[in-house]
Amino acid sequence: MKISDANLKIILNSRGEETLEVALNMDMFLAKASAPSGKSRGSYEAAVLEPPEAISKFENIKPQILNNDWQTQEEFDKFLISLGGANLMLVLSLAFARLKAKIENIELFQYINNISQIKIEKFTLPKPIFNIINGGVHSGQQDCKLEFQEFQVIPTVDDFALGLSIVKEGYRKLGEFLVEKFEKNQVLLGDEAGYSAPFQSNEEVLDILWDFINEHNYPLRIGLDLAASQFYNKEKLVYFVDGKEYSAEELKKYYLELIDRYQLISLEDPFEEEDFDSFTKLKEETKDILIIADDLTTTNPERLKIAIEKKAGNTILIKPNQIGTLSETLNVVKMAYENNWEVIVSHRSGETMDNFIADLAVGIGAWGLKAGAPGAPERLVKYERILEIREKI
């Protein structure tokens, strides 16, 4: 495949920060892709380029992109890996995949599956994971005292459309409840469109969600993204939660209490990003709970290999911009599946209107798709793409 034209420009993400968008052309076909960015970033994520630097590098390599006859995704991605800059690699890799899918006249999720070496007898839809209350670095206001980063609800119904409609209704009603509880101007939207308010403790939010779900008889369960690296003190080797100091062992016991009290379905990054052993101990003492690695593994095969060897979890969060190219992302997914781990595909806090991750989640048969609260266009576009795919499969 010879690309006839390629153009890279700077756009703004959902936080108003500069990011990249690329457009690739081949004859009558056009494909675009843009790069999200995370505020809570794992130390082992691939390095990104400042957008002006990426533009400069792109102009230098543009002749190579246009002059080569690219046969496969893997060939194109290998070329990109030699360049560096995860955000630049990502937009080019994803746009190339979209272009190939169009040329082959197949859906993007089908193309992804075809090149993934992941056998799927029948395409299914991921479970939607909605971050409806934003804490930690995603809260966006100083009066919010939440250390835990995401308070999520996950539908237990199998029908994606029904789950989405239930959470849309619940999201609206929860907003009305919070406005009554606090003053209207104190209830804001955080980075991922979840509510942010002057909450004073993590358990206050868990109580609100637990009571809200049960009062309305919603078929929902609660999940947490702890992002524990954010409240870990490296000097004292302790975690600060709700004004208390916890050792890793004490924090594990606290999590077990929360799991039991609120019937939690998942815990993401419950310990800081180097503490594989605490992940392992927590997994050993839980059953039917997703112990999700994100900052621990950062869509990185070497980190995932360690986590698998240590049995430090059972689910990996997949964020393509952590590694850089689609091919590398799919290799990590394949490794996870070969070792009986579940996979959840995730957005980032600084998002764009690109909906690629929806097709990725379906194409690899992911357990879930984490795309934020159903209250901002850059989040909804991912869920709406799943609804489109639902009609096709």
Secondary structure as UniProt FT lines:
FT   STRAND          5..12
FT   TURN            14..15
FT   STRAND          18..26
FT   TURN            27..28
FT   STRAND          29..34
FT   TURN            43..44
FT   HELIX           51..67
FT   HELIX           73..81
FT   TURN            82..83
FT   HELIX           86..103
FT   TURN            104..105
FT   HELIX           108..116
FT   STRAND          127..134
FT   HELIX           136..138
FT   TURN            142..143
FT   STRAND          150..155
FT   HELIX           160..181
FT   HELIX           184..186
FT   STRAND          188..189
FT   TURN            191..192
FT   STRAND          195..196
FT   HELIX           202..216
FT   STRAND          220..225
FT   HELIX           228..231
FT   STRAND          232..233
FT   TURN            234..237
FT   STRAND          238..241
FT   TURN            242..243
FT   STRAND          244..246
FT   HELIX           248..262
FT   STRAND          266..268
FT   TURN            273..274
FT   HELIX           276..284
FT   STRAND          290..293
FT   TURN            295..299
FT   HELIX           301..310
FT   STRAND          315..318
FT   HELIX           320..323
FT   HELIX           326..338
FT   TURN            339..340
FT   STRAND          342..346
FT   HELIX           356..363
FT   TURN            364..365
FT   STRAND          368..370
FT   TURN            374..375
FT   HELIX           377..392
//
